[in-house]
Amino acid sequence: MEIPTYAVRVMRWMRTAVVIGAVSIRLISVHNASASFLLGRSRTLGGSSSAGSEIVTFPSGGLTLHGVVYKPGGEGRFPAILYNHGSAPGMLSSQAFAALGPVFAQHGWVFFGPYRRGQGLSADAGPYIGDQIDAARKKGGIREAAATAVHVLQTSHLDDQLAGLAWLRKQPFVRPGHIAVMGTSFGGVETVLGTEHASYCAAIDVSGGAESWDLAPELRSVMENAVRNAQVPIFFFQPQNDYNLAPSNTLAAAMKSVGKVFQVKIYPSYGKSVGEAHSFGYFGSAVWSEDVFRFLHEHCGSPNA
């Protein structure tokens, strides 16, 4: 007997516990997260994939979190991008940052990738969101898992994003009024939520909520409310073969309905699977960078200003 498509998606949700973003493992090898990465001291990373990056610490409430910074060459202050990672376990997000950081630095932008509590270099600062969602699923099924994901992204993870923004604004190499935000998957959701609470100069949401859109009406509602209240222009984009294109189209329509500034673009298919397509925001910069930097320069100003 053929299983209905919706049931298949529900079972996939249950198997993965909504660990969205972990698909990046299909593209590149897993980073070796040695214990030395968790010492909390600022330092330069070795190896070509992380050349020019610096590990930093910043406070979020009573917690000490970690992040990675890439800077353009030269002296002075630069515009900056705060990049919200997805929910990939372990150090997988470090691969995304290593791919993206040099791209932004080469275009004259500071790149800051904060690790939210429970993930990456901040793994010891709190519970991992994937474990929280899995525990909720075992207790109350899909509904409770979705509610938990929304709650965590709206509370502790949003606190961490805003704490990272506060730290970034204080850095002598950053123009505090020229900070944008970007994110992929759960990081795209987090980006959208941030636009309602922070005065970024622009925001870029890549595939935010794409894998969970049909399964989590609470998430849809929260994201639609956030974009209607957004304080900044938002660029939504996804590749054609992503899990679901409804998030970009629906959120763009919500912004249009209240007269907010937005842009939406669906790119041609990327990669050989839906998992690879969902990592487009991390590894597809050769395709989207021209559009992204045009959007950033329009709303945040030129790095050379």
C-alpha positions as CSV (number, residue, x, y, z in Angstrom):
1,M,0.0,0.0,0.0
2,E,1.4,3.4,-0.9
3,I,1.9,5.7,2.0
4,P,0.4,9.2,1.5
5,T,2.9,11.9,0.9
6,Y,1.9,13.8,4.0
7,A,2.4,10.7,6.2
8,V,5.9,10.2,4.7
9,R,6.8,13.8,5.6
10,V,5.5,13.3,9.1
11,M,7.6,10.2,9.6
12,R,10.7,12.0,8.3
13,W,10.0,14.8,10.8
14,M,9.8,12.3,13.6
15,R,13.0,10.4,12.5
16,T,15.1,13.5,12.3
17,A,13.6,15.4,15.2
18,V,13.6,18.4,13.0
19,V,17.4,18.7,12.9
20,I,17.2,21.0,10.0
21,G,20.5,22.2,8.6
22,A,22.3,18.9,9.2
23,V,22.1,18.2,5.5
24,S,25.3,20.1,4.9
25,I,27.1,16.8,5.8
26,R,26.2,15.6,2.4
27,L,28.4,18.2,0.8
28,I,31.5,18.3,2.9
29,S,33.2,16.2,5.5
30,V,32.4,16.6,9.2
31,H,34.7,19.0,11.1
32,N,36.7,17.5,13.9
33,A,35.4,19.3,17.0
34,S,38.3,18.8,19.4
35,A,38.0,19.8,23.0
36,S,40.5,22.7,22.4
37,F,37.8,24.6,20.4
38,L,35.7,25.0,23.6
39,L,38.3,26.8,25.7
40,G,36.7,30.2,25.1
41,R,39.8,32.2,24.2
42,S,39.9,34.5,21.2
43,R,42.4,33.2,18.7
44,T,43.1,32.8,15.0
45,L,42.1,29.5,13.5
46,G,44.6,27.5,11.5
47,G,44.1,25.8,8.1
48,S,43.2,27.1,4.8
49,S,39.4,26.7,5.2
50,S,39.5,29.1,8.2
51,A,42.3,31.4,7.2
52,G,41.7,34.9,8.5
53,S,39.0,34.0,11.0
54,E,39.0,34.7,14.7
55,I,37.1,33.0,17.5
56,V,35.5,35.4,19.9
57,T,33.4,35.2,23.0
58,F,30.3,37.3,23.9
59,P,27.8,37.3,26.7
60,S,24.1,36.3,26.5
61,G,22.5,36.9,29.8
62,G,24.6,34.9,32.2
63,L,26.1,32.7,29.5
64,T,29.3,33.0,27.6
65,L,28.9,32.1,23.9
66,H,31.3,31.8,21.1
67,G,31.4,33.0,17.5
68,V,33.7,33.4,14.5
69,V,34.6,36.6,12.8
70,Y,36.0,37.3,9.3
71,K,37.3,40.8,8.5
72,P,38.1,42.6,5.2
73,G,41.6,43.7,4.7
74,G,42.7,47.2,5.6
75,E,41.9,49.5,8.5
76,G,38.8,51.3,9.5
77,R,35.2,50.5,10.1
78,F,33.1,48.2,7.9
79,P,29.5,47.1,7.4
80,A,28.8,43.8,9.0
81,I,26.6,40.7,8.5
82,L,25.4,38.6,11.4
83,Y,24.8,35.1,10.1
84,N,22.3,32.8,11.9
85,H,23.2,29.2,11.5
86,G,20.7,26.4,11.2
87,S,20.2,23.5,13.7
88,A,23.0,21.3,12.4
89,P,24.5,19.2,15.3
90,G,28.1,19.4,16.5
91,M,30.5,21.5,14.5
92,L,28.7,21.3,11.1
93,S,27.9,25.0,11.1
94,S,31.6,25.8,11.2
95,Q,31.8,24.5,7.6
96,A,29.1,26.9,6.5
97,F,30.9,29.8,8.2
98,A,34.2,28.8,6.6
99,A,32.5,28.9,3.2
100,L,30.7,32.2,3.8
101,G,33.1,34.2,5.8
102,P,35.7,34.8,3.0
103,V,33.0,35.7,0.5
104,F,31.7,38.5,2.7
105,A,35.2,39.7,3.7
106,Q,36.2,39.9,0.0
107,H,33.2,42.2,-0.6
108,G,34.2,44.5,2.2
109,W,31.9,43.1,4.9
110,V,32.7,41.9,8.4
111,F,31.2,38.4,8.8
112,F,30.1,37.3,12.3
113,G,28.8,33.8,12.9
114,P,27.6,33.5,16.5
115,Y,27.0,30.0,17.8
116,R,23.8,29.9,19.8
117,R,23.6,28.0,23.0
118,G,23.9,24.2,22.6
119,Q,25.6,24.2,19.2
120,G,29.1,24.5,17.8
121,L,31.6,26.3,20.0
122,S,28.7,27.2,22.4
123,A,27.7,23.5,22.9
124,D,28.4,23.6,26.6
125,A,26.3,26.8,27.2
126,G,22.9,25.1,27.1
127,P,20.8,22.3,25.6
128,Y,21.0,21.4,21.9
129,I,17.8,22.5,20.2
130,G,17.6,19.1,18.3
131,D,17.6,17.3,21.7
132,Q,14.9,19.6,23.0
133,I,12.7,19.0,20.0
134,D,13.3,15.2,20.1
135,A,12.3,15.1,23.8
136,A,9.1,17.1,23.1
137,R,8.3,14.7,20.2
138,K,8.6,11.7,22.4
139,K,6.4,13.3,25.1
140,G,3.7,14.8,23.0
141,G,4.2,14.0,19.3
142,I,4.6,16.3,16.3
143,R,2.4,19.1,17.8
144,E,4.6,19.4,20.9
145,A,7.8,19.1,18.9
146,A,6.7,22.0,16.7
147,A,5.6,24.1,19.7
148,T,9.0,23.5,21.3
149,A,10.9,24.5,18.2
150,V,8.9,27.8,18.0
151,H,9.3,28.5,21.7
152,V,13.1,28.0,21.7
153,L,13.6,30.1,18.6
154,Q,11.4,32.9,20.0
155,T,13.1,32.9,23.4
156,S,16.6,31.7,24.3
157,H,17.9,31.5,20.7
158,L,16.5,35.0,19.9
159,D,18.2,36.2,23.0
160,D,21.5,34.8,21.7
161,Q,21.0,36.5,18.3
162,L,20.3,39.9,19.9
163,A,23.3,39.4,22.3
164,G,25.5,38.7,19.3
165,L,24.2,41.9,17.7
166,A,24.9,43.9,20.8
167,W,28.5,42.6,20.9
168,L,29.0,43.3,17.2
169,R,27.8,46.9,17.5
170,K,30.5,47.6,20.1
171,Q,33.5,46.4,17.9
172,P,35.8,49.2,16.7
173,F,36.0,47.6,13.2
174,V,32.2,47.7,12.6
175,R,29.9,50.6,11.6
176,P,27.2,50.1,14.2
177,G,24.5,51.5,12.1
178,H,25.3,49.3,9.1
179,I,24.7,45.8,10.4
180,A,22.6,43.3,8.4
181,V,21.3,39.8,9.3
182,M,21.1,36.6,7.3
183,G,20.4,33.0,8.0
184,T,19.5,29.6,6.5
185,S,16.9,27.1,7.5
186,F,16.3,27.5,11.3
187,G,18.7,30.4,11.0
188,G,16.4,31.9,8.4
189,V,13.5,31.6,10.9
190,E,15.7,33.2,13.5
191,T,16.6,36.0,11.0
192,V,12.9,36.7,10.4
193,L,12.2,36.9,14.2
194,G,15.2,39.2,14.6
195,T,13.7,41.7,12.1
196,E,10.8,42.4,14.5
197,H,13.1,43.2,17.5
198,A,16.3,44.7,16.1
199,S,17.1,47.7,13.8
200,Y,19.3,45.9,11.3
201,C,19.8,47.7,8.0
202,A,18.6,44.7,6.0
203,A,17.8,41.0,6.3
204,I,18.2,38.0,4.1
205,D,16.1,34.8,4.8
206,V,17.3,31.7,3.0
207,S,14.9,28.7,3.2
208,G,13.7,29.7,6.7
209,G,11.1,27.0,7.8
210,A,11.1,25.3,4.4
211,E,11.3,21.7,5.8
212,S,8.8,22.2,8.6
213,W,6.3,24.7,7.0
214,D,3.5,22.2,6.4
215,L,4.0,20.5,9.8
216,A,4.1,23.5,12.1
217,P,1.3,26.0,11.8
218,E,2.6,27.8,14.9
219,L,5.8,28.5,13.0
220,R,4.0,29.9,10.0
221,S,1.9,32.2,12.1
222,V,4.9,33.5,14.1
223,M,6.9,34.2,10.9
224,E,4.1,35.9,9.2
225,N,3.5,38.2,12.2
226,A,7.2,38.9,12.4
227,V,7.5,40.0,8.8
228,R,4.4,42.2,9.0
229,N,6.1,44.0,12.0
230,A,9.6,43.9,10.4
231,Q,11.7,47.1,10.9
232,V,13.9,46.4,7.9
233,P,13.7,45.3,4.2
234,I,13.9,41.5,3.7
235,F,15.2,39.5,0.8
236,F,13.7,36.0,0.7
237,F,15.2,33.3,-1.6
238,Q,15.4,29.6,-2.2
239,P,16.4,27.2,-4.9
240,Q,13.5,25.7,-7.0
241,N,14.1,22.2,-5.6
242,D,14.1,23.1,-1.9
243,Y,11.7,21.3,0.5
244,N,8.9,23.8,0.1
245,L,8.8,27.2,-1.6
246,A,5.8,28.4,0.3
247,P,7.8,30.2,3.0
248,S,9.4,32.7,0.7
249,N,6.3,33.3,-1.3
250,T,3.9,33.5,1.7
251,L,6.2,35.8,3.7
252,A,6.8,38.1,0.8
253,A,3.0,38.4,0.3
254,A,2.6,39.2,3.9
255,M,5.0,42.0,3.7
256,K,3.4,43.3,0.5
257,S,0.0,43.3,2.3
258,V,1.2,45.9,4.8
259,G,3.4,47.9,2.5
260,K,6.8,46.7,3.7
261,V,9.9,46.6,1.5
262,F,10.9,43.2,0.3
263,Q,12.4,41.1,-2.5
264,V,11.8,37.5,-3.3
265,K,13.6,35.2,-5.8
266,I,13.4,31.5,-6.6
267,Y,16.7,30.3,-8.1
268,P,17.1,27.3,-10.4
269,S,17.5,23.9,-8.8
270,Y,20.7,23.5,-6.8
271,G,22.5,20.2,-6.1
272,K,21.4,16.7,-6.7
273,S,19.0,16.3,-3.8
274,V,16.6,18.2,-1.8
275,G,19.1,18.1,1.1
276,E,21.7,19.7,-1.0
277,A,19.2,22.3,-2.2
278,H,18.4,23.2,1.4
279,S,22.1,24.1,2.0
280,F,22.0,26.6,-0.9
281,G,22.4,29.5,1.5
282,Y,25.6,28.1,2.8
283,F,27.4,26.8,-0.3
284,G,25.6,28.5,-3.2
285,S,27.2,31.9,-3.0
286,A,28.6,31.7,-6.5
287,V,24.9,31.8,-7.6
288,W,23.3,34.3,-5.2
289,S,26.1,36.6,-4.1
290,E,25.6,39.3,-6.8
291,D,21.9,39.6,-5.8
292,V,22.6,39.6,-2.1
293,F,25.3,42.3,-2.2
294,R,23.2,44.4,-4.5
295,F,20.4,44.2,-1.9
296,L,22.8,44.9,1.0
297,H,24.4,47.9,-0.8
298,E,21.0,49.4,-1.6
299,H,19.7,49.3,1.9
300,C,22.9,49.4,4.0
301,G,25.3,51.5,1.9
302,S,28.5,50.6,0.1
303,P,31.5,49.3,2.1
304,N,33.6,52.1,0.5
305,A,31.3,54.9,1.8
